[in-house]
Amino acid sequence: ALDPDNLRRLVAVLREIDAVPESPGGQWTIQPDGERRWVAEDLSAAERIVRADDWQPDPDDITTLDHLFRSRYGNFDVVPEIAGSYEHLMLRAQQMQHAGHTLWVAHIDDLLLTLTVPRRSKDIAGVRALRELQHQRGR
């Protein structure tokens, strides 16, 4: 959900887990065919470190939260505009159990949509694994 209260909770979690943008500097652009594409700024390694250290999340500006983050728990993407709304994703989400916790997991088709539009080279392995899972489930 992209409401300010939820984005403030996201910012609190990002700070709690020491998350910093992996590649700060860039923006989504819309291509002539309507597909979105991330255009990164051409920064040196030193400039990327300085930008990451200076990063300030702003729950009133979702572009400050749209990054691949490094954290003490590993890397993860926050893609607020492309991932789909909470309401949309929950329509087909499935409840699963993991390590004694109940989790809601987005439907494979919804995950594939977020990983294939826009197309990003870093998502190739994930798309391949999800397609294999679809195949195993007879879809």
C-alpha positions as CSV (number, residue, x, y, z in Angstrom):
1,A,0.0,0.0,0.0
2,L,1.4,3.4,-1.0
3,D,-0.4,5.4,1.7
4,P,1.9,7.6,3.7
5,D,1.4,5.7,7.0
6,N,2.4,2.4,5.3
7,L,5.4,4.0,3.6
8,R,6.5,5.4,7.0
9,R,6.4,1.8,8.4
10,L,8.5,0.7,5.4
11,V,11.0,3.5,6.2
12,A,11.2,2.4,9.8
13,V,11.9,-1.2,8.8
14,L,14.5,-0.1,6.3
15,R,16.3,1.9,9.0
16,E,15.9,-1.0,11.5
17,I,17.7,-3.5,9.2
18,D,20.4,-0.9,8.1
19,A,19.2,-0.9,4.5
20,V,21.0,1.3,2.0
21,P,20.4,1.6,-1.8
22,E,22.7,-0.7,-3.7
23,S,22.8,1.6,-6.7
24,P,21.5,5.0,-5.8
25,G,20.9,7.4,-8.6
26,G,18.5,6.7,-11.4
27,Q,14.9,6.7,-12.3
28,W,12.2,4.7,-14.2
29,T,11.5,5.9,-17.7
30,I,8.5,4.9,-19.8
31,Q,9.6,3.5,-23.2
32,P,7.6,4.2,-26.4
33,D,6.0,0.8,-26.1
34,G,4.7,1.7,-22.6
35,E,7.2,-0.6,-20.8
36,R,9.2,0.9,-17.9
37,R,12.9,0.8,-17.8
38,W,15.3,1.7,-15.0
39,V,17.9,4.2,-16.2
40,A,20.8,4.4,-13.7
41,E,23.0,7.4,-13.4
42,D,26.6,6.9,-14.6
43,L,28.3,7.0,-11.2
44,S,31.7,5.8,-10.1
45,A,32.0,3.3,-7.3
46,A,33.0,6.0,-4.9
47,E,30.1,8.2,-5.9
48,R,27.7,5.3,-5.4
49,I,29.0,4.8,-1.8
50,V,28.7,8.5,-1.0
51,R,25.1,8.6,-2.4
52,A,24.2,5.4,-0.5
53,D,25.6,6.9,2.7
54,D,23.7,10.2,2.1
55,W,20.4,8.5,1.2
56,Q,17.4,9.8,3.1
57,P,14.1,7.9,2.7
58,D,11.0,10.1,2.4
59,P,7.6,8.4,2.8
60,D,6.1,11.3,0.9
61,D,8.2,10.6,-2.1
62,I,8.1,7.0,-3.3
63,T,11.0,7.5,-5.7
64,T,13.3,7.6,-2.6
65,L,12.1,4.1,-1.7
66,D,12.4,2.6,-5.2
67,H,15.7,0.8,-5.0
68,L,17.5,-2.5,-4.6
69,F,18.7,-2.4,-1.0
70,R,21.6,-4.0,0.8
71,S,20.8,-4.8,4.4
72,R,22.1,-7.0,7.2
73,Y,19.7,-9.7,6.0
74,G,20.7,-9.6,2.4
75,N,19.5,-7.7,-0.7
76,F,15.9,-7.0,-1.6
77,D,14.0,-4.8,-4.1
78,V,11.4,-2.2,-3.2
79,V,9.5,-1.3,-6.3
80,P,6.4,0.5,-5.1
81,E,4.9,1.5,-8.4
82,I,5.7,-1.6,-10.4
83,A,5.0,-4.4,-7.9
84,G,1.2,-3.8,-7.9
85,S,-1.0,-2.6,-5.1
86,Y,-1.6,-4.6,-1.9
87,E,-5.3,-4.8,-2.8
88,H,-4.5,-6.3,-6.2
89,L,-1.9,-8.7,-5.0
90,M,-4.1,-10.0,-2.1
91,L,-6.8,-11.1,-4.6
92,R,-4.8,-14.2,-5.5
93,A,-2.2,-14.4,-2.7
94,Q,-1.7,-17.7,-1.0
95,Q,-1.1,-18.3,2.7
96,M,1.9,-20.4,3.5
97,Q,3.8,-21.5,6.6
98,H,7.5,-20.9,7.1
99,A,9.6,-21.3,10.2
100,G,6.5,-21.2,12.4
101,H,5.1,-18.1,10.8
102,T,2.1,-17.6,8.5
103,L,3.0,-15.7,5.4
104,W,1.0,-14.3,2.4
105,V,2.8,-14.9,-0.9
106,A,1.9,-13.3,-4.1
107,H,0.6,-15.5,-6.9
108,I,3.2,-16.8,-9.4
109,D,1.5,-14.9,-12.3
110,D,1.6,-11.6,-10.3
111,L,5.3,-12.2,-9.5
112,L,6.1,-12.9,-13.1
113,L,4.4,-9.7,-14.2
114,T,6.5,-7.7,-11.8
115,L,9.7,-9.4,-13.0
116,T,9.1,-9.3,-16.7
117,V,7.6,-5.8,-17.1
118,P,10.0,-4.0,-16.9
119,R,12.6,-6.5,-18.2
120,R,15.7,-6.4,-16.1
121,S,18.7,-8.7,-16.6
122,K,19.0,-9.3,-12.9
123,D,15.6,-11.0,-12.9
124,I,16.3,-13.6,-15.5
125,A,17.1,-16.4,-13.0
126,G,14.1,-15.6,-10.9
127,V,11.8,-15.6,-13.9
128,R,13.3,-19.0,-15.0
129,A,12.6,-20.5,-11.6
130,L,9.0,-19.2,-11.4
131,R,8.3,-20.5,-14.9
132,E,9.7,-23.9,-13.9
133,L,7.4,-23.8,-10.8
134,Q,4.4,-23.0,-13.1
135,H,5.4,-25.9,-15.3
136,Q,5.6,-28.3,-12.3
137,R,2.2,-27.2,-11.2
138,G,0.8,-27.9,-14.6
139,R,0.1,-24.3,-15.7
